[in-house]
């Protein structure tokens, strides 16, 4: 994924998944009828084309069902660094009160 795709994904993509379309059987074989990811997506956030699956920015809920059903490993979860994970934990704890946030 080039810099333009990364910046675009960061700006308009609210999902936590990355797709590698070149791994998709639809990309590799035009006759492939695989649609497992789109079929199981509870949010209907995946559209399929000859380039493989594409995630609609705001529709993805980040559940990871597509990741688990894809036989080709097209989907991967974006991993945050330790600082990002800790920040998210603290923010979640603060929603429940400062005493609990201090424990984090």
N, C-alpha and C positions, 0 to 999 in steps of 0.2 A: 504494500500500500504506500503510495507516494505522499509527499507532503500536502499536496492539494486535497487528496482524499481524506487525509487525517484531519486537516483543519475543517473541511466541510462536515465530516462526521461529527466532530466536536461541537460545531455550531448548530447543526440542524438535527443531529441524531441524539435522541434521548435514551437510546437503548444501551445495554451493557454487553452487546454481542458484536463480534467481528465476523464477517463472512469472507471466505476465500473461494470465489466463484469458479476458479480454475479446477477445483477439486470436485465440483458437482458433476454428477453423471449426465445431466442435461447439457452441460458445457462440453464434456468429453465426447458424448455420443448424441447426435441430434435426434436419433430415434428413441432415446430414453424417455420413458413415461413416468419416471420417478417424481412423485410430488408429496412424499412423506412429510417433509417439514411444513409445507403449506397446509396439508390436510389436518395435522395435529395442532397447529398454532391456535390457542384459545382466543387470541386477540385478532386473528385474521391479518397479521402484520407482514406476512411474507408473500411476495409476488414472484412468480417464476417466469423466466425467459430463456432464450438460448445462451445467455451469459451466466445463467445460474440464478440462485435466489437473491432477492433484494429485500431488505427490511425497511418498511415504511417508518420513517423517523419517530413520530409521536405515538404510533400505535403499539409498538413493542412494549411489553410489560416486564421483560427480562426474566421470564420464568425458566428458560433453558430447556423447554420441552423439545424444541427443534434440535438442539445440541445432542440430546440423548437419542433421538430417533434417526439421525442422519448416519447412514452407513459409511460415508466417505470423509467424515471429519470436516465438513465445510464450515461449521460454526465453532467459534471459541469464545470463551468469556474474557472480557477485558479485565485484567487484574490491576488493582490499585496497589500502590506502595503502602508500607506500614503506616506512614503518616496520614495518608488519605483514609485508611481503614479506621485508625484511631479517631480522627476527626469526625467521621460518620458515627462512630459509637458514642462519642461525647455528645454530639448533637441529638442523637436519639435519646440518650439518658436525660439531657436537659429538658426534653419535652415532658418528662415525668417528675421533674423537680430537681433542685440544685443538690440536695443531699445525695441522691443516687448518682448524679453526675460526678461528684467528688470521688466516689468509689472507683470510677473508671480511671 
